Amino acid sequence: MLKGLIVCFAVLFAQLAVLHLVDTRLYNPSQDARQTALTTVTPLKDEKEDEQEAQN
């Protein structure tokens, strides 16, 4: 039984180590900064401005 617990914990820690490596590869802050695109938001025109332009 003790041998089974040791094997179980060894497998658990191996899985945690692999998940930690995968996590650090997927979440890399320097890569996130490069992939971030700048977008400009154009404000929507008010309906009143549209009516005034249509009347002119």
C-alpha angles and dihedrals in degrees: 000000000000091000090053092052091050091051091047093052091045091054090045093053091045090054091048090051092051092047090050091053092048091048093051091049094049096043107050112153094207090057091048091055092053094048095050110107123205114235127188118216114215112210117240117247118248118246090236091059090050091052092049092050091048091052093049 
